[in-house]
Amino acid sequence: ISQLGLNYRAKDSRFHRFMSSVAFKAEADRKLAFLAGKQAEFTALGPGDKVQLLGELLTSLAATEEALRTMADAAVLAEGYESVEDKNADVAWCLEQVLMAQWVSGFCQRFKANLESVAKVGRCKQPKKVTTRADGQKVAEVFPLDGADGMKPQKDWKAELWIQKGKDATQGAMFGQSPRPESVALVLGAGNVGALAVSDCLHVLFQHNSVVLFKLHPVRTYQESFVRKLFAPLIAKGYFETIKEESGLPDAQYLVKQPLLCHIHMTGSTETHDAIVWGPREGRDERRATKQGSVDLTKVTVTSELGCITPYMVCPGNWKPEELQHHALQLACASTGNNGYYCNSPKLLVLAEGWPQKEAFLGILRAILKGLPAMPPYYPGSHKRYEGFEAAYKQGIEKIEGPGFGTSQKWGAHIPWSLVHISVDPSNLEASKGEYAFQNEPFCPVLTVCTLKGVSEPQQYLEVSTALVNRIVWGRLSCSLVVHPETQKAAPAAVDKAIASLEYGNITINAWSALSYSIDTGVWGAYAGGSPPLERLECVESGLGFVNNTLAFDHIEKCVVITPFIDKTNHTGTGPKLTREGGTNLTNLLINPGLKNLMKLLAPGLFKPKAQAAFACVGAVAIGLCAMAHFSA
């Protein structure tokens, strides 16, 4: 286990064995063989057949209201909260349902519409427009796309797909993929966010055109009942199956070595990826150099969404107090959400030393962090990773203990909200290559505050910060760039150059990059540019391939999402507090769109017992008056 670099706890019941059981092997063999027998049938399905399957999934989703609640209850217990009713677990309880409902319904509806277009007119639904930049690079504007997008809360956002340099903005190559007969794709589910694994399964099924065996992550095994309800139509046809680990790592090792596999898709760490692809650390460099994979790379495609030390770049400007408050609140909620266990949690705040409002911004950030309740450190290896930062920075960590800090939890003592303060010299960025915080993803609630020495002007900041995160900081998954509108007006060329230069799969302007995942016509994955590509199987950092992409674009380099500077409706943590009632009503609307569920979300008070009685009386009077008017006429 230590050779593979995986942080399984010796006393953690989720990872308690060291040999795969006979029962697990038998189950895996049986399910793989059955799925492999259906691969040719599934691959031969045309666009119309896939449309029908997606429609059946939407019907299944509409019937999961109770299953979603049950899953959310199990999620908060799995994440270490002391009870299902714990008020501090409200956000986790809501997000477990809302994200699942939003991502599944969004993908199925949009990709279904795209397949309908392919079936009827022989081509994919088109983007809003495609433009050509001065250097010849194509950019497809994909959100908002239609009238429905214009009615969404994010209607003022814009999403663009930047195509790899030298390529055209073509679509639909994915529909020609044909996995070999008698094969199966294996999806290794994420442990940090429940809905991610389901999104990955949809992606591999419909965009890689393969039957799927889904291995649930040990942290999220409670999802299996919901997942089987959702995918029941595909399970019945033999196109999809699930499996749970019994012995931890040995079970995963057994699965990835199976000769029936044609594809492995995983969400996790780079170390886990390399252990799967290249094997144990001993001898790994030699195998990598000769491309002798631990799996048969001539038969198995490997795609992934891995880690990143996610930059959060705040360009200096002249901000109003309420603007400082808004963006400090957004950053605080984003960096502490899920205890920092998101692949896109802000981990590196980049500030200009000469920004006159730098200390004011940090002061507001500290004050907000002091009011955020501590969260259970449920993700395996949290304390070990935090101890690494403590050892590297000793007294240089600013520790902030929120309400409830120190309470004994299922997964150990709380980890404080932590700020690590460092600085870099713009004239010698290479000297910072060995900085611990630039090479080690915390995956716990640590935010490094990096000050750019001698930098004060926006143009200089944009040039230096992009060079820093591109050349020195590990990872290429996503980043955020916050730019005041006045700065944008004063230096549009510098802002455009920074966006064009950033080597990240997702670049979100003025908001936390995680919010971009929900734009299904966009994409999510590591940067796919460079010549040769910066992300390759033998030198991967943040992964290979993109999910979402419901318009089926080919040759994508990255996605750029532009949001308003202030957006209290959509920016993380800046709008009304998410309650369990609100989360339930939003989930119901997503899985069962309609006027009644819309009214429940917008005016929940009307559906309280007393209000319902009054509403019924008003309705009866109104009906009576209408009837009288009708007869008198």
N, C-alpha and C positions, 0 to 999 in steps of 0.2 A: 504493500500500500504506500509506504513512504517513497519507494522508487518511482511510483506513478505520480507522486505529489498531490494526492487527494486527501483532503482533511476529514477523514471519517473518525469520529470520536470512539474511543475504545469502550466507553460506558454508555454510548448512545444506542438504544435498542433498535433504532432504524438501521444500523450498520453493524450488527452484532456477530455475523458469521464470516468465515474466511474461505468457505468452500460452497460452491453452488450445489443445491440439493438435487436429488434424483427427481423429485416431484416437479421442481422448476424446469429442469431440462426437458422433462417429458412434455410439460405444458408448452414450452417454447417450441419444441420440435413439431408438436401437433399443429399449433397455430401457424407457424411459418409454412409448413407443408400445405395446409389448406389454403392460405392466402396465395402462395405461389401458384397453386392450381387455378386461381382466378385471375392471374395477372394478364394473360392474353385477352381474356374476355373484357376486362376493365379497360385495357389499352385501346381496344377496338371501338369503344363507345364514341359516338360522334358528339358534336356540340349540343344537339337536341337532347341526347340522352343525359349529358352532364347537366343541362338546364333542369331536367326533371329531377335529378338527384339533389341539386341545390334547392329546388323547391321543396322536396321532401325534408331536407334538413331544416329549412325555415319552419315547416309545419311542426317538426319535432321540437324545435326551439320554443315555439309558441306554447307547447304543452309542458314546459319545464319550470313553471312558476314556483311550485313547491320545492322541486328539486334544487333550484337555485338558492332558496332560503336555507334548506338543509345543508347545502354545500358551504354557504357562508358561515353558518354556525360552526361547522367542523373546521373551517379555515382559521377562525380566531383562536380556537383551542390549539390547533397545530402551531400557530405562531406564538404560543406561550402566554396568551391572556388567561387570567384566572377563571373567567366564566364567560359564557356566551353573552351575558348582559352587561359586561364591563363597558362603561361609557367611553373609556379610552380606546376601545376597539371599534367604535362606531364607523370610522373611516374605512378601516380594514374590512369590516363586515359589508359595507356598501360597495366598495370597489371590487370585491370578489365577484359580485353579481353584475354590477354595471359594466365593467370591462368585458366580462364574458359576453353579455348580451350585446354590447355595442360592437365588439370586434367580430363576433360570429355573424350577427345580422348584417353588419356593414359589408363584410367580405362576400357573403352569400348573395345579397341583393345586387351588389355592383358587378360581381363577376358573372352572375347569372344574366344580367342585362348585356354584358359584353358578349357572352356566348350566344345569346339570342341574336345579336347583331351579326355574329359570324355565321350563324345558321341561316339567317334570312338574306343578308346582302353579301356575304362572303368576306367581310372585313371587320376588324375591331371597331368599337366605338372610338370616335376621334377626340383628341384633346381640344381644349378651347382654342388654342392656337399654338403654332410652332414658330419660333423666331430664331434668327441666326446672329450670334454675337460677332463683334468685329474680328475676332480671331478665327471665325468659321464654326465655332462650337454651336450645336443645336440645343435649344431649350424648349421643352414642351410644357405649356401651362395646363395643369390638370385639376386644379381646384381654385374657385368653385367651377363646377362643370355644367350644371343644369339648374333648372328652377328649384329643384328640391334642395340643392346645396345653398341656393340663395335664401332659403328659409331657415337654415341651420344657425345656431348661435355663432358659429365661426364664419359667417358669410363675408366678413370683412378681411378674412385671411386670404393668402394666396400661396399656392404650392406649385413648384416647378420641378420637373425632372430634367437634369442636365445630362446630356448624352455624351458618351465617351468621345474624345476629340478624334476627328476624322471619320466618325460614323454618322449615319443618317438616323432620323427619329422613326425607325421602323417598328412595327408591332406584330405580334402573333407567332414568333418563332417557337415559343413554348408549346404550341399546339401540335408541333411536329415531333415532339419527344416520344420515343417508343422504347421503354425499358425492355430488357431481354425477357423472353418467356420464362416461366417458372422461376420468378424472382420476386423479392419483397423489399420495400423501403422500410427502414427502421427509424422512428422518431424518438429521440431521447429527450423526454420532457424537462422543461425548466422547473427549478425548485423555488424561485423567488416570486413569480407571478403566475397564478393559476391559469389565466386566460392565454398566456403566451404559448403553452404547449398545444392547446386546441387550435390556435391560429396556425402553428407550425404544421399540424396534421392536415388542415384544410389546404395549406400551401402545397404540401407534397402530393396530396391526392389529386388536386385539380390543376396545379401548375407544373408538376413533374410527371403527372399522368401515371401514378403508380399506386398499387394497393399498399396499405400501411399497417405495420405493427407498432403500436404506441406503447412505449415503456414509461410508466408514470414515475416521476421523481419520488424518492422516499419521503420527502417533506410533504408531498401533495397526493399521497395515495387515496385520501378521502374523496378525491375527485372522480374515482372510477365509476361510481353509480351514476353520477350526472352525465359523464362522458358517454357511457353506454346508452343512456336514454337519448341523448342528442344524436348519436351516430347509429341509432337502431336501424334505420333503413339501409345503411351501408353494411352493417354487421349481418343483417339478414341475407344480403346478397353475396356475402363473402369477400367484401372489399376492404374491411377494416376490422382490427381486433386490438385488444388491450392486454397488457401484462404488468404485474407488480413484482418488484424484487422481493425475494425472501432472505437473501444472504448478502445484500449490498453489492459491493464491487465485483465479487466473483460472478454474480448473475449478469451484470452489465458486460463483463469480459466475455462471458459465454455467448451473449447475443451478438456482439460486434464481430465475432469470429465466424459467424455462420456463413457457409458457402452460398446459401440462397439469396443473400443480400445483394441488391443492386444500388442501394443509396443509403447513406446514413446522414440524417439531419439532426443537429444538436444545438441546444442553447446551454451555455455553461462557461467554464473557464478555458483559457488558452492551454493551460497545463493538461486539463482533461482531454481536450482536442488532440494534443500532441501524443498523449499516452495512447489514445485510440488509434491514431493514424501511424505513429512511428514506434510505439511500444515503450518499454521501460527506459528510464533515463540512461542506464548503462548501455552504451552502444547506439544511442539514439542519433547522435550527430552523424555517425557513419552511415546509418540507414537512410537518414534524411539526404545526405550528400549523394547517395547512389539511387535515391528514390525507391528504396526497397521497403515498402510500407508494411506495417504490422497487419493491415488488411490488404486484400488484393486490389490495388488501385487500378488495375486494368479492367476490373469488373464493377468496382464500387465507386460511385460518386459521393464526395463528402461536401456537404454545405453546412454552414454554421453561423450563429450569432453569438459572439464571445464578449469579452470585457473591454473596458476603456477607462482611462482616467479622464473623465468627461470635463472638458474646459467650459467655464462660464465666464465669458469676457465682457466686462462692463467698460465701455468706452467713456472717457472723461467728457464732461459737458457741464452746462449750467442748468442744474435741475431744481425744480421747486420742491419744497418739503414733502408734499403729498406724493411726488414722483419717487423720491428717495424711499419713502415708506412703502409704496406699492411694490417696488422691485426688491427691496430687502425682505418683505414678507413673502414674495414669490420664491426667492432664493432659499429662505429659511425652510419653507414648507417642502420645496423640492429636494433639498439636500438631506432632510431628516425623514421624509416619507418612506415608509416600510423599513425604517431604521437604516437607511442607506443601502438597501439590498436591491436596488434597481441597477441594471446595466448602464443606465443613463443618468444615475444620480449625479448631480454636480459634485465634482471632487476637487476641482482646481479653479478658484476664483482669481482672475487676473486683473489687477488694478494698476493704474498709473501712479507713481510716487507723487507726482506734482498735481494730481487732481485735488483741488481745494476742498472738495466734499468727501474725500476718501474716508476720513475718520468719522464723519457724520454718518455715512452709509454703514460703516462697520459698527458704530454705536447702536444704530437702530437694529441691525442684524443680531447683535448680542442680546439686546433687550427682548426681541421676539423669541430667540432660542431659550431664554430663561423661563418663558411661559409655556413652552411646549413639553407635554408630559413625556417621561422616559418610555422607551419601548422595549419589549423583550428581545434579547439578542438570539433569536431562534435559528439563524442560519449557521450551519456547521462551519467551524473555523473562525468565527467572529472574534473571539477573545485572542486567539493566536495572531490574527492579522493586526489587531489593535496593539498588542504587545510589541509587534514589529515597529510600529510608529513610535511607541513610547521609547523603545530602545534607540531608535534613530534620532529622536529629537529631545529626549529627556525632559528638561525644563521648558522646552520650546513649544509645548502643547498647552493651549488655553482650554481648560476643561469647564464646561458649563452644565450644571446639573438642573434639569427641569423638574417640575412637580412629580413626586412619587419616586424620585431617584433612590436607588439602593435597595428597593424592595426585592426580596428573594423571589426568583422566577424559575420556571421549569428549566430554562436553558442557562441559568447562571446569573451573575450580577449584571446590572445594567451597565452599558457603556455610555459615558457622558457625551453630549454634543461637544465636538472637539474642533478647534481651529489651530492649524499648524501654520506658523508665520515664517515665510522665507522671502528672499529677494534674489533677483538675477540682474546681471550686468548686460544690457543690450549690445554692448560692443564686443562681448565675449560669451555668447550663448552656449558655445560648446563646452565651456567650463562647468556648466550646470547639468551635463549629461548624466553624471553619476548621482544626482539628487534623488534621494530615496523616494520622495513623494512624486517624482516624475516617472518612476519606473515600477511602482508597486500600487496596484489598485486596492484601496482599503476594504471595499465591500463591507463597510460598517460606517457609523456616523462620524466620519472624519472629513473635514473640508480644509484643504490647504489654501491659504491666502498668499498669493505670490505678487510681490510688488516689483514693478519694472523701474529700476533705478534711473533717475534723471529724465523720466518721460512725463510730459504734461500735456502736449498737444494731441488732439484726436488723430491727425494724420500719422504722427510718429507712433502713437499707441497701436493703431491698426496694423501698421507695418511690422512692428516688433512682436506684438502678441500673436499674429498669424505665423510668423517665423518660429516663435517659441513652440507653439503647440504642434506645428507640422514637423519640425526637425528634432525636437528634444523630448516631448512628452509622449508616453506610450499610449497606443490605441488610435483607431480611426473610425469609431462607430458614430458618435454624434457630438455636437457642441452647440452652445448658445452664444449669441452675440447681441448685446443690448446697446442700442445706439439712439440717442435723443433725436427727435425730429429736427431740431435746429442744427445739430451736427450733421445730419443727413443732408440738409439743405446747403450747408456751408461747404461740405466736402463729399459730394456724391461720388466722384471718381474714386476717392480713397476707400469709401465703403464698398463700392462695387468691386474694386480690386481685391479687397479683403475676402469678400464672399467667394469670388472666383478662385482665389488662391487656397482657401481652406480645404484640406484633404481629409474630409469626413463624409461618411455616408449620408448623414443628415445634418443640416445647418439650419437652426431655427433662430429667427431674428426676434428679439424682445420677449421671448418666452422660453420656458423649460423645454428642451428638445423632446422629452417624453410625450408631450401633447401632440406631436406630429404623427405619432404612431397611429392615431385614430383616423387619420386621413387615408382612406383605403385606396384612393387613386394615386397616392404617393407611394414611397417605398421605405422600407426599413432594413438596414444592413450596413456592413462596413463599406468604406470608400472603395470604388472599383476602378479608379483611375491609375495613371502611371504607365510608363513604358520602359521596362516590363511592369506589369501590375504590381503595386506596392504590397497588396495582400495576395499571397500565393500559398499553396498547401504547405510548402516547405518553410515558409517564413510568415506564418499567419499571426496576426495580433487580435483583430476584432471580428474576423470571420470572412466567409465567402458566400456570396449570393444575397438576394433581396427577397423579403416577404412583402405582402400586400400587392402592389403592382396590378391592380384589378383591370387596368387597361392593357396589360400584357405588352409593355414596351420591351424592346431589345436594347442591349448595349448601354445600360444606365450607368452613369458615373456616380451621381449623388442626387439628393433631393434637397431643395431649398424651400423653407416655409417662412413666409413673412407675415408677422402679426402686428397689430397696432402697438404703439409704445405703451399705452394704457388700455387694458381690456379687462375690466373687473368681472365680466361675465365668464371669461374663459381662462385667464391666467391663474395658475395654481395658487390656491389659498386666499385669493383676493376678493372672492365673491361671497355670497351667503354660505353659512356653514352647512355642510352636507349632513343631514339627519337620516336616521334609519327609515323614517316615513318617506322622506324625499327620495332616498336611494331606491326604496321599494317601488315607488310610483314611477321613477325614471326607468327602472328595469322593466316594469310591466309595459310601459309605452314602447320600449325598444323591441320587446319580443312580440307584442300584440298592438301594433299601431292602430289608433282609432280615436274618435272624438271623446269617448268616455275616459279612456286612460290619459288622454291629453288634458282633460279637465281635472282629473285627479292630481295631475302634476302641477297644473297652474293654480288650481283653487281647491286644495285638499280639504279645506274646511267645509265645503259643500257636501262632502261625503261622510261627515260625522253623523251619528244617528239623529241628533236633534236637528241638525241642518238639513238632513235628508227629508225629515218629516215636513219641515217648513218649506223646503224646495218642492216637495210633492204637492203641498197645499197651493203654493203659488202656481205650479204647473196646472193643477186642476182648474183653478180660477181662470188661467189664461186660455185653457182649452174651452171652458164654458163660454167665455167672451167671444172666442173665435166662432164657436158653433152658433151663438146668438147672432153674430154679425152675418154669418153665412145664410141663416134662415130668413133674417129680416130682409136681406138682399133678394 
